């Protein structure tokens, strides 16, 4: 049952760099976010080889700073984006089947209040439409919606303000660890290529080499070794998200495609807030809709949506962003009385929206665009996390139609050719049965559920290590399941170069663990990494300080 993964450790990096510099790939992808990952998977499924590079870690940008949802875009119904909602909702449903451990159903309440903008009739119509667009003529279905009156809501969500509540619509979207979705997609693409393709983090594109009007290669810099090298390429995909215009400039193209907007999320304890499930709430300040999303013991609240002109690499949550969200949450949950002191963590991301003249930032379409000037440089920008697969296909299709790669033929030219399960995907029931069959269920259920959720079938290999050495299954800190065995797995199969890669993107430790525990937790992980990679005490301290600085800056 268990899918075998290729080794992808920092010790493999030298060989990968050598292959990148000497081999010829069908396409080179700049950008290791979910969009670039989707293009890589589409290519690998069709037998095409790729080199994927990112100047930072995989999922460093928007793909690790989203609302942690694979969703259909309920809010976009108000903008009459029927096609986008249909595409997003059907992709969400497929992802639930393809990666059931990682993409998990999450029930949302949408509320109707006396005198409010959304009447019970409008909410019923919107939810019926949402699920119709999701389910009609699709083999993958969403969980059924329901409607509750005020008395039923008082029983289901007793902490919710009930004085003017008329009813609530209840519909489903899905929780997901966005950076892990990105990583699993890259891992699957590498495995499907059988070692013929390469994915490298901390490798920056410095120049797109154009000869006689066509792309001939790239000048790359390995930022870990401060060395440069050239790769041959006839087809280059620019999937760099918020850095799209900067990447086009490397080929001498003057562009202002991207309108960056900042989205901020705050994380609070669910028992302080009092919510049992997730909510779509309208801001008491400006009427915009944002989410309160239950993730076990915490709730993620967001997002804001404001134009951004700062450093694209380092957006942060400001006090005013936090207060904007808390004012509305406290209005809906009056006994919570949340303040900035209750916030466990914050994070901020930049959306790579496509510029539209005269459109408010919250109304800019989330659709993607593909730009091909005929030179072999194909740019894909905009879009949503949930639609990464269809974005990847359309980008590869554009590369093929432009003559930059071979023509796609037969079944592989079909839009849904790649709608197949991920090899690591496994349901909880199947996972428990497999673990029992191997005698691997002695660990606490909290650890089993955590490993299943994050690693799918690969969790069986982690549990075997725990059986061989039980100490590897002991959590680093009380109240959280993170343990040494999973760190060893990450170091072997998930290509982290730095402590921040593990704490912020291979796991969700950065925002799920209280700041008071971060020093001990991060130091424990740094010791394992230092022992494995031969770090000096000074390097270990440097890695730790760098991560703790991020934690400090994410506090309010």
ChimeraX attribute file (.defattr): number of C-alpha atoms within 10 A of each C-alpha:
attribute: neighborCount
match mode: 1-to-1
recipient: residues
	/A:1	11
	/A:2	16
	/A:3	14
	/A:4	12
	/A:5	18
	/A:6	16
	/A:7	17
	/A:8	21
	/A:9	17
	/A:10	20
	/A:11	15
	/A:12	12
	/A:13	17
	/A:14	10
	/A:15	12
	/A:16	20
	/A:17	16
	/A:18	11
	/A:19	17
	/A:20	25
	/A:21	15
	/A:22	13
	/A:23	14
	/A:24	17
	/A:25	20
	/A:26	19
	/A:27	27
	/A:28	29
	/A:29	25
	/A:30	25
	/A:31	31
	/A:32	32
	/A:33	30
	/A:34	35
	/A:35	33
	/A:36	33
	/A:37	30
	/A:38	26
	/A:39	30
	/A:40	34
	/A:41	27
	/A:42	27
	/A:43	24
	/A:44	23
	/A:45	16
	/A:46	17
	/A:47	15
	/A:48	19
	/A:49	24
	/A:50	28
	/A:51	25
	/A:52	28
	/A:53	26
	/A:54	24
	/A:55	21
	/A:56	18
	/A:57	22
	/A:58	31
	/A:59	28
	/A:60	21
	/A:61	27
	/A:62	24
	/A:63	27
	/A:64	25
	/A:65	23
	/A:66	25
	/A:67	27
	/A:68	20
	/A:69	21
	/A:70	28
	/A:71	25
	/A:72	28
	/A:73	21
	/A:74	21
	/A:75	16
	/A:76	17
	/A:77	17
	/A:78	10
	/A:79	11
	/A:80	10
	/A:81	16
	/A:82	16
	/A:83	13
	/A:84	21
	/A:85	23
	/A:86	21
	/A:87	17
	/A:88	26
	/A:89	29
	/A:90	25
	/A:91	22
	/A:92	27
	/A:93	26
	/A:94	21
	/A:95	27
	/A:96	25
	/A:97	20
	/A:98	20
	/A:99	23
	/A:100	22
	/A:101	24
	/A:102	26
	/A:103	27
	/A:104	20
	/A:105	21
	/A:106	21
	/A:107	19
	/A:108	22
	/A:109	22
	/A:110	22
	/A:111	23
	/A:112	23
	/A:113	17
	/A:114	13
	/A:115	10
	/A:116	13
	/A:117	11
	/A:118	16
	/A:119	17
	/A:120	21
	/A:121	9
	/A:122	12
	/A:123	19
	/A:124	21
	/A:125	12
	/A:126	18
	/A:127	21
	/A:128	17
	/A:129	17
	/A:130	25
	/A:131	23
	/A:132	16
	/A:133	21
	/A:134	23
	/A:135	19
	/A:136	12
	/A:137	10
	/A:138	12
	/A:139	9
	/A:140	17
	/A:141	19
	/A:142	21
	/A:143	14
	/A:144	11
	/A:145	16
	/A:146	14
	/A:147	17
	/A:148	16
	/A:149	14
	/A:150	18
	/A:151	13
	/A:152	13
	/A:153	21
	/A:154	15
	/A:155	10
	/A:156	14
	/A:157	15
	/A:158	15
	/A:159	18
	/A:160	23
	/A:161	16
	/A:162	17
	/A:163	9
	/A:164	12
	/A:165	19
	/A:166	19
	/A:167	24
	/A:168	24
	/A:169	21
	/A:170	20
	/A:171	24
	/A:172	22
	/A:173	24
	/A:174	22
	/A:175	21
	/A:176	28
	/A:177	24
	/A:178	26
	/A:179	26
	/A:180	23
	/A:181	24
	/A:182	24
	/A:183	21
	/A:184	22
	/A:185	24
	/A:186	27
	/A:187	24
	/A:188	22
	/A:189	26
	/A:190	26
	/A:191	20
	/A:192	21
	/A:193	21
	/A:194	14
	/A:195	13
	/A:196	18
	/A:197	26
	/A:198	25
	/A:199	26
	/A:200	23
	/A:201	23
	/A:202	18
	/A:203	25
	/A:204	20
	/A:205	21
	/A:206	17
	/A:207	18
	/A:208	22
	/A:209	19
	/A:210	17
	/A:211	10
	/A:212	7
	/A:213	10
	/A:214	17
	/A:215	21
	/A:216	19
	/A:217	20
	/A:218	24
	/A:219	16
	/A:220	21
	/A:221	19
	/A:222	19
	/A:223	14
	/A:224	10
	/A:225	9
	/A:226	8
	/A:227	10
	/A:228	15
	/A:229	16
	/A:230	18
	/A:231	19
	/A:232	21
	/A:233	24
	/A:234	21
	/A:235	26
	/A:236	27
	/A:237	23
	/A:238	25
	/A:239	30
	/A:240	28
	/A:241	30
	/A:242	25
	/A:243	18
	/A:244	22
	/A:245	19
	/A:246	16
	/A:247	24
	/A:248	21
	/A:249	13
	/A:250	16
	/A:251	16
	/A:252	13
	/A:253	11
	/A:254	12
	/A:255	12
	/A:256	12
	/A:257	18
	/A:258	19
	/A:259	19
	/A:260	24
	/A:261	20
	/A:262	23
	/A:263	25
	/A:264	25
	/A:265	25
	/A:266	26
	/A:267	24
	/A:268	26
	/A:269	21
	/A:270	20
	/A:271	12
	/A:272	16
	/A:273	23
	/A:274	17
	/A:275	22
	/A:276	20
	/A:277	18
	/A:278	23
	/A:279	23
	/A:280	18
	/A:281	21
	/A:282	20
	/A:283	20
	/A:284	15
	/A:285	10
	/A:286	8
	/A:287	11
	/A:288	14
	/A:289	16
	/A:290	21
	/A:291	24
	/A:292	27
	/A:293	27
	/A:294	23
	/A:295	19
	/A:296	11
	/A:297	12
	/A:298	20
	/A:299	26
	/A:300	24
	/A:301	26
	/A:302	27
	/A:303	22
	/A:304	23
	/A:305	20
	/A:306	17
	/A:307	15
	/A:308	16
	/A:309	11
	/A:310	11
	/A:311	9
	/A:312	15
	/A:313	14
	/A:314	11
	/A:315	19
	/A:316	21
	/A:317	22
	/A:318	16
	/A:319	11
	/A:320	9
	/A:321	20
	/A:322	22
	/A:323	14
	/A:324	16
	/A:325	24
	/A:326	22
	/A:327	16
	/A:328	18
	/A:329	23
	/A:330	17
	/A:331	15
	/A:332	19
	/A:333	20
	/A:334	15
	/A:335	14
	/A:336	20
	/A:337	14
	/A:338	19
	/A:339	13
	/A:340	15
	/A:341	9
	/A:342	16
	/A:343	18
	/A:344	23
	/A:345	24
	/A:346	24
	/A:347	25
	/A:348	26
	/A:349	28
	/A:350	27
	/A:351	27
	/A:352	24
	/A:353	24
	/A:354	21
	/A:355	16
	/A:356	14
	/A:357	7
	/A:358	7
	/A:359	10
	/A:360	11
	/A:361	18
	/A:362	14
	/A:363	12
	/A:364	17
	/A:365	18
	/A:366	18
	/A:367	16
	/A:368	17
	/A:369	16
	/A:370	15
	/A:371	14
	/A:372	15
	/A:373	10
	/A:374	14
	/A:375	19
	/A:376	24
	/A:377	27
	/A:378	23
	/A:379	25
	/A:380	24
	/A:381	26
	/A:382	26
	/A:383	23
	/A:384	24
	/A:385	24
	/A:386	25
	/A:387	25
	/A:388	22
	/A:389	26
	/A:390	22
	/A:391	27
	/A:392	24
	/A:393	24
	/A:394	18
	/A:395	28
	/A:396	24
	/A:397	20
	/A:398	19
	/A:399	25
	/A:400	16
	/A:401	13
	/A:402	19
	/A:403	15
	/A:404	23
	/A:405	18
	/A:406	12
	/A:407	14
	/A:408	15
	/A:409	9
	/A:410	8
	/A:411	11
	/A:412	17
	/A:413	15
	/A:414	12
	/A:415	13
	/A:416	12
	/A:417	14
	/A:418	20
	/A:419	15
	/A:420	12
	/A:421	15
	/A:422	18
	/A:423	19
	/A:424	25
	/A:425	26
	/A:426	25
	/A:427	18
	/A:428	16
	/A:429	9
	/A:430	12
	/A:431	22
	/A:432	18
	/A:433	13
	/A:434	17
	/A:435	20
	/A:436	12
	/A:437	10
	/A:438	12
	/A:439	12
	/A:440	20
	/A:441	18
	/A:442	13
	/A:443	14
	/A:444	11
	/A:445	11
	/A:446	12
	/A:447	19
	/A:448	21
	/A:449	17
	/A:450	16
	/A:451	22
	/A:452	25
	/A:453	23
	/A:454	23
	/A:455	22
	/A:456	25
	/A:457	25
	/A:458	22
	/A:459	24
	/A:460	23
	/A:461	18
	/A:462	23
	/A:463	26
	/A:464	16
	/A:465	20
	/A:466	21
	/A:467	17
	/A:468	9
	/A:469	11
	/A:470	14
	/A:471	13
	/A:472	19
	/A:473	21
	/A:474	17
	/A:475	16
	/A:476	19
	/A:477	15
	/A:478	9
	/A:479	9
	/A:480	14
	/A:481	19
	/A:482	22
	/A:483	21
	/A:484	20
	/A:485	22
	/A:486	25
	/A:487	21
	/A:488	18
	/A:489	17
	/A:490	19
	/A:491	22
	/A:492	19
	/A:493	16
	/A:494	24
	/A:495	25
	/A:496	21
	/A:497	19
	/A:498	18
	/A:499	24
	/A:500	21
	/A:501	19
	/A:502	23
	/A:503	20
	/A:504	19
	/A:505	25
	/A:506	25
	/A:507	20
	/A:508	18
	/A:509	17
	/A:510	24
	/A:511	22
	/A:512	20
	/A:513	17
	/A:514	16
	/A:515	19
	/A:516	9
	/A:517	12
	/A:518	19
	/A:519	14
	/A:520	13
	/A:521	19
	/A:522	22
	/A:523	20
	/A:524	17
	/A:525	20
	/A:526	25
	/A:527	17
	/A:528	17
	/A:529	22
	/A:530	19
	/A:531	11
	/A:532	14
	/A:533	14
	/A:534	11
	/A:535	16
	/A:536	11
	/A:537	11
	/A:538	9
	/A:539	13
	/A:540	21
	/A:541	16
	/A:542	14
	/A:543	20
	/A:544	21
	/A:545	16
	/A:546	14
	/A:547	22
	/A:548	19
	/A:549	10
	/A:550	16
	/A:551	19
	/A:552	11
	/A:553	14
	/A:554	21
	/A:555	19
	/A:556	15
